[in-house]
Structure formats: C-alpha cells, structure tokens
Amino acid sequence: MMFAKSLLKALRRTGVALPFLFYGGLLALLGAAFLAHSTSAAEEAKLVPAAQHDGTDTNGSQVVVLAGGCFWGVQGVFQHVKGVIDATSGYAGGSATTAHYEMVESGTTGHAETVRVTFDPKTVSYGKLLQIYFSVAHDPTQVDRQGPDTGPEYRSDIFPQTGEQATIATGYIEQVDTDKVFNAKIATTIEPDTSFYRAEEYHQNYMANNSAQPYIVFNEQPKIANLKRVFPQLYRGNPVLVAEHRG
C-alpha cells in the first residue's frame, strides 16, 4: 500500500493534469485494496463550534494565510465561501529563495503549502473562516500530514496578519481543545510575522481546472460537498478564481 500511495503522490507532484483515462487505468491496476486501506480519502467533516470572538475590524478587506495540507483543496474550499474575495495558493514559513514547489516538497525549507485568503469581514468574519478551516478544510489534529500527503510542508498552521488575528486563533484552539471537540488535541500551530509567497501558476485554481483528476476526486472534492452541507448559508456554487499573475 505504501508503494501505491507513493506512486500517486509522485504523480500529484508533477503538477500536470494527465488524462483521466490514464489515472483511471492506474487506479484499476492498483486495485480495490488500496482504496480500502488507504488513508487518502478526504478527512471527515466535523462541525466545530463557532469561535467566541470574530474580530473587531470590519473596515475594508482583510487577509489571513492558512495551511492545512495540499493547497489545492484548501484553496478550493475557500473559493466556494461567500465573502471571500480571493484565495491564492502559495508558501509561508521559509525564505523567498526556497519558495518553489520542488524545493518545498523536500520538507526541508520550513515552508508549508498555504492559501492567502482575502475576505470581506462584513460578509464572512475571521472567526467564521477559522470555523470553516477547522470543520471542513482539513483535519486539525493531524501532525505534518493530511490524507496521503506527509511532511512538514503539509502541517496545520495559521499565519496571522495582525495581533488580533493571532489572539483570536490562539483562543479558538484553546476553546476547541477544552470542549474536546476532537478525539485528539489540535495540532495547528500559529506563526505570526511570516511572509507569503505566491505559488506557481499551474497550482492556482487547480481544483477547478482538474476536477476529474482522481487525487482531486478522492481527496479534495468531498471537502466542497462538506462545505455545502455544513455551511449552506456561506456556500456559493461558482468559485471565485485567481486571476492570472502578470509581472
């Protein structure tokens, strides 16, 4: 089973949308045993109670940077949230010189795959975004992994952009742990004062552009279904896509 997981992960790392029939044939060859015993299925949704504090500043747009496994899925989730203006995949936690996919995938750069979420706090609060993050975007109890992806680049991490964001996130983690919402403690770390670096263009809008890719079908699309089911009032069917970066 480890071979099968490694092979699929290696294909994912190429960043190339190979034909669906190729992937389908590969999965057939790997067999039902892989699907039965693999941990690659999307993490189950778990409605986490709302944060006790949402944030006091509601003027203009705001930004938070979140890490929760492969950025394809995290980006896809927040692109479907009402009030999100933009959700851009990238890297945070390391230096500018190592903010490149193949280097980050080595697990030695300090970077995590992240998504910079720009949002309108009058439509969706910072606290509500954290609730979505903990409930449907990933499993916050996993340490250095999500689904089939392992390594520090897939860690659960919040990169607050203000002191208030850091305080709210810290308090929310304590709240969830105290309430014993999960069977394990929250593994999410908080890293303030960290720069965000935009990922390569082929990573942007990856879920929207590769909806038939088996990695997306098995690991990421269920998160969108969970968002729609758990947060119907905040779900929007048409994702807000990242504009092509020029210059």
Rosetta blueprint (number, residue, H / E / L):
1 M L
2 M H
3 F H
4 A H
5 K H
6 S H
7 L H
8 L H
9 K H
10 A H
11 L H
12 R H
13 R H
14 T L
15 G L
16 V L
17 A L
18 L L
19 P L
20 F H
21 L H
22 F H
23 Y H
24 G H
25 G H
26 L H
27 L H
28 A H
29 L H
30 L H
31 G L
32 A H
33 A H
34 F H
35 L H
36 A H
37 H H
38 S L
39 T L
40 S L
41 A L
42 A L
43 E L
44 E L
45 A L
46 K L
47 L L
48 V L
49 P L
50 A L
51 A L
52 Q L
53 H L
54 D L
55 G L
56 T L
57 D L
58 T L
59 N L
60 G L
61 S L
62 Q E
63 V E
64 V E
65 V E
66 L E
67 A E
68 G E
69 G L
70 C L
71 F H
72 W H
73 G H
74 V H
75 Q H
76 G H
77 V H
78 F H
79 Q H
80 H L
81 V E
82 K L
83 G L
84 V E
85 I E
86 D E
87 A E
88 T E
89 S E
90 G E
91 Y E
92 A E
93 G L
94 G L
95 S L
96 A H
97 T H
98 T H
99 A L
100 H L
101 Y H
102 E H
103 M H
104 V H
105 E L
106 S L
107 G L
108 T L
109 T L
110 G L
111 H L
112 A E
113 E E
114 T E
115 V E
116 R E
117 V E
118 T E
119 F E
120 D L
121 P L
122 K L
123 T L
124 V L
125 S L
126 Y H
127 G H
128 K H
129 L H
130 L H
131 Q H
132 I H
133 Y H
134 F H
135 S H
136 V H
137 A H
138 H L
139 D L
140 P L
141 T L
142 Q L
143 V L
144 D L
145 R E
146 Q E
147 G L
148 P L
149 D E
150 T E
151 G L
152 P H
153 E H
154 Y H
155 R L
156 S E
157 D E
158 I E
159 F E
160 P L
161 Q L
162 T L
163 G H
164 E H
165 Q H
166 A H
167 T H
168 I H
169 A H
170 T H
171 G H
172 Y H
173 I H
174 E H
175 Q H
176 V H
177 D H
178 T H
179 D L
180 K L
181 V L
182 F L
183 N L
184 A L
185 K L
186 I L
187 A L
188 T L
189 T E
190 I E
191 E L
192 P L
193 D L
194 T L
195 S L
196 F E
197 Y E
198 R E
199 A L
200 E L
201 E H
202 Y H
203 H H
204 Q L
205 N L
206 Y H
207 M H
208 A H
209 N H
210 N L
211 S L
212 A L
213 Q L
214 P H
215 Y H
216 I H
217 V H
218 F H
219 N H
220 E H
221 Q H
222 P H
223 K H
224 I H
225 A H
226 N H
227 L H
228 K H
229 R H
230 V H
231 F L
232 P L
233 Q L
234 L L
235 Y E
236 R L
237 G L
238 N L
239 P L
240 V L
241 L L
242 V L
243 A L
244 E L
245 H L
246 R L
247 G L
